[in-house]
């Protein structure tokens, strides 16, 4: 079954399929603002060793969650 996670939640709700698509970006804050202005709101963001990540909810407009990665 696996531990609780966004991936497990997706599988339980939708079955197999695309959970998200990742894009490497520069200027994370500006990209998040632009996406929010177009109805694609922030779901989660954080840091990892070497950069930042953010998940945005593109399901209503694009039928998929997007992940933005900004590496240092």
Buried (B, 14 or more C-beta within 10 A) or exposed (E): EEEEEEEEEBBEEEEEEEBBEEEEBEEBEEBBEEBEEEEBEBBEBEEEEEEBBBBBBBEEEEEBBBBBBBEE
